[in-house]
Amino acid sequence: MRFFSAIVAALALAQGASAVDVQKSVIVSFPTTATDDVVNRAKDDIRKAGGMITHEYQLIKGFAAKAPQKIIESVSAWSSEFHAVIEEDQMVEVSTSHDS
């Protein structure tokens, strides 16, 4: 009986740990007035938390990343002062309709 209880406890702990490390794909963009230091700080914070920068944009001041939810919330909080926009990276579809 103790073995079964230990297995259940270990599985519950493992499930809780994996929930903490949920990775999200996001796009982080800053206004053109934001300094490179601010953008680099956001990227560094994401990397230090175990995330990764998946794309750096050239036409806009921003990047795409995959990172733990907690660091996304943290970067969102301090970067709001610089008017950063953090949004979920997702597929966008365009559909056309033909009205008769």
N, C-alpha and C positions, 0 to 999 in steps of 0.2 A: 504494500500500500504506500509506503514511503517513497518507493521508486516512482510510482505513478504520480504522486504529488509533486515530486521534484521535476519530472518531465513537464507536467502542466505549468509549473511555475517558470521553468526555463523557456517554454514556448511563449508564455505571456510576456516575459521580459524581452525576448527577441522581437516579438511583434511590436511592443511599445518602442523599442529602440529604432526599428525600421520606420515607424511612423514619424519619428523626430527628424529623420534624415530625408524626408520627401524632397526630391529635386523638382524644380519648376523651370521651365524654359521661359525666359523673359526677354523683352527688348527694353533697353534703358536709353533714353535720349535726353539731351540737354539743349537748352537754347544756345544759339551761337555766341552769346555773351559769356557763357560759362568758361572758365579757364581750363586748360589741359590738366592742371593739377587736380581739379575737382573730379574730372572724368577718370583720371588715373587712380585717384583715391577709391572711387567706386569699384573699379576693376580689381585693384589690390585687395580690397575688403572681401570681394567675392572669391578671389583665388585663395586667400588665407582661410576662408571658411570651407574650403574643399570644393568650391564651384569651379567652373571653367568658362572662359570667354570663347564663344563659338564663332563669332564674326565681329569684325570691327568695320563700321560703316565709313565711307568716304564722303558721301554727299550730305550726310547729317552728322552732327556731333553725337555719336552714340555707338552702342554695341549690343550684340545679342549674347546671352549667357544662359548657362544651366547651373542653378545654385540651390542650396537648401532654403526652404521657405523662411527660416528665421533670419538669415542674412539679407534676404530680399526685403524683409520688413525693416531691418536695421538701416540698410542703405536708403530705402524709401523715406524713412524718418529724417535722417540728417540731410539728404539731398533735396528735400522739399524746399529748403531755404534757397536753393539755386534753380528752382522751378523744373526739376527733373520730372520726366514722365516715365513710369515703369508700368509696362503692360505685358500681359501674357502673350507669348509668341504662339501664334496659331495660324492655321491655313485660312486663307481668305478666298472665297469663291465669288466670281462675278457671273450673274446670270442675266440674260437678256430676254425680254419678253416682246413679242410682236403683237401690238394691239391692232385689231381689225377695224 
